[in-house]
Amino acid sequence: MIGSALDILEAGNAPRSVFVDYPLGHTVGRPFDRGNQRAIVDDALAAFELITRPGEIVQLDYRWSDNDAWKKEASNTKGGDTRSPRNSTPQYQTDTDRIAAAQP
């Protein structure tokens, strides 16, 4: 899995994960920047081959900008951060999904 929300990657506990510290929606690169996108995908595929521990998360060394000001802007709305806090409790869209997930 490639993700740009570290807490979600950790909660998801995928067998292999790569974290890219980019804004949500831009996980595999900047818009229209094929070179950046290709580099991230290539590095992620290489990391997947090297991961040996289940659940391991490798952080790729890419920066969205020279500073982290984008993080504050991306996580706030006019009235402040309105997102719900994250937790590791499984959430399901339907009871059918919850029942299916409980099956061995």
C-alpha positions in Angstrom: 0.0 0.0 0.0 1.2 3.5 -0.7 -0.3 6.2 1.5 0.1 9.8 2.6 -1.7 9.5 6.0 0.6 7.7 8.3 -2.0 7.1 11.0 -4.2 5.4 8.5 -1.4 3.2 7.2 -0.6 2.2 10.8 -4.2 1.4 11.6 -4.7 -0.5 8.3 -1.8 -2.8 9.1 -1.2 -3.8 5.5 1.5 -6.4 4.9 3.8 -3.8 3.3 3.3 0.0 3.2 5.1 3.0 1.9 4.5 6.4 3.4 4.9 9.6 1.2 4.6 12.8 3.2 2.5 14.6 0.6 -1.0 16.1 0.8 -3.9 13.6 0.6 -4.9 13.0 -3.0 -1.3 13.4 -4.2 0.2 10.3 -2.7 2.1 9.2 -5.8 3.3 12.6 -6.9 2.6 16.2 -7.8 -0.1 16.8 -10.4 1.2 16.6 -14.0 4.8 15.9 -12.8 5.4 12.6 -14.4 9.0 12.5 -13.3 8.1 12.9 -9.6 5.2 10.4 -10.0 7.4 7.8 -11.7 10.2 8.2 -9.1 7.7 7.6 -6.2 6.2 4.6 -7.8 9.6 3.1 -8.7 10.9 3.7 -5.1 7.7 2.2 -3.6 8.0 -0.9 -5.7 11.7 -1.3 -4.7 10.7 -0.8 -1.0 8.0 -3.5 -1.3 10.7 -6.0 -2.4 12.9 -5.2 0.5 10.3 -5.2 3.3 10.8 -8.3 5.4 8.5 -7.7 8.4 4.7 -7.9 8.1 3.2 -4.5 8.8 6.4 -2.6 8.1 6.1 1.0 6.8 8.9 2.5 4.8 8.9 6.3 4.6 10.1 7.6 1.2 12.3 10.7 1.4 10.2 13.1 -0.8 9.2 16.7 0.2 6.2 18.5 -1.1 7.8 21.8 -0.6 10.8 23.5 1.1 8.8 24.0 4.3 5.8 22.3 6.0 3.4 25.2 5.8 1.2 23.1 3.4 0.4 20.7 6.3 -1.3 23.4 8.3 -3.2 24.7 5.3 -4.3 21.2 4.3 -5.6 20.2 7.7 -7.5 23.4 8.5 -10.6 24.9 7.3 -11.8 28.5 8.0 -13.1 27.5 11.4 -10.2 25.3 12.3 -9.5 21.6 11.9 -12.9 19.9 11.7 -11.8 16.3 11.1 -12.8 13.6 13.6 -10.0 12.2 15.6 -8.7 8.9 14.3 -8.6 5.7 16.2 -7.9 2.1 15.5 -11.4 0.9 16.0 -12.6 -0.9 12.8 -15.5 0.9 11.1 -17.8 -0.7 8.5 -20.2 0.8 6.0 -22.8 -2.0 6.6 -23.5 -4.8 9.0 -22.8 -7.2 6.2 -19.2 -5.8 6.0 -18.8 -6.1 9.8 -20.0 -9.7 9.7 -17.8 -10.6 6.8 -14.8 -9.1 8.5 -15.4 -11.2 11.6 -15.3 -14.5 9.6 -12.1 -16.6 10.1 
